[in-house]
Amino acid sequence: MQLGVNVPNFGPGTDPGVLRAWARTAEGLGFDLLMVSDHVAVTPDVAQRYPEPFYEPFTALSWLAGLTTRLRLGTTVLVLPYRHPLLVARMAANLDRLSGGRFVLGVGVGWARQEFDALGVPFTARGRLTDECLAALREAWHPEAGAGTAAVPVWVGGHSEAALRRAVRFGDAWHPLRLSVPEMRSVLTRHRLPAFAPRIALRITDAPVTGPERPAGVGTLEQILDDLHQLRLLGADTVVLDPYHGDPEETRRPDAAWRALATVTTHWRNAS
């Protein structure tokens, strides 16, 4: 099972130097995948959690591809209705080609109603638009795949029934975000999904965190290592660790996240 890291590509402490340091730290610690988020218009509902500066994912990942050699690079998740599907198909295929086949396209329907309004995209149609975009991506990539070039891997986010149907129909993997291990186990026992690549939180606590709703990745080091073990048993191909806890001021102190990532990956390797 591979490990990835979700990197804040936003916030008051994030600049090109910090993004470069994130990439070099992730690669140096032996992580397999680096992923970033997606927003186009940082409207008030977005800015509360993901304030400016916000580095557009395709631009940021293209730059990071040139600074790394081994890391896969991906989106967690690209909001498909925000862009024309043929533009997404071209950018994703180009980034995959330029990075030597290292790109993973994680996708979702989006949640920020004000951002949809700013972009002129109907919020209530986002599910249908996402399905149409996924179908268009497959069609656009089919000629290239027929010529010997593999299509970009697509990870489908969300855990609603519609999202799970979307993952089965269009995805190479289901990519749930910040669920508990029991929640993920329940879904996997009820649905035959193509593959499993969750993104979980990463917050190490001194005392155990109890309760059935504890998100995977939150708790003592022992609890987090057990979460990873349970996810491996459930068939996870990749687990993406997300050390961002929701306070934009955290982006000014990336060292704390780096220490947590180093602690977990070191102990995970030793335990494995």
Secondary structure, DSSP 4 states (H G I P E B T S, - for coil): -EEEEE---BSTT--HHHHHHHHHHHHHTT-SEEEE---SS--HHHHTTSPSPB--HHHHHHHHHHH-SS-EEEEEEEEGGGS-HHHHHHHHHHHHHHTTS-EEEEEE----HHHHHHHT--GGGHHHHHHHHHHHHHHHHHHHHHTT-PPPPEEEE--SHHHHHHHHHH-SEEE-BS--HHHHHHHHHH---S-B--EEE-EE-SS---STTPPTTEE-HHHHHHHHHHHHHTT-SEEEEE---S-GGGGG-HHHHHHHHHHHHHHHHHH-
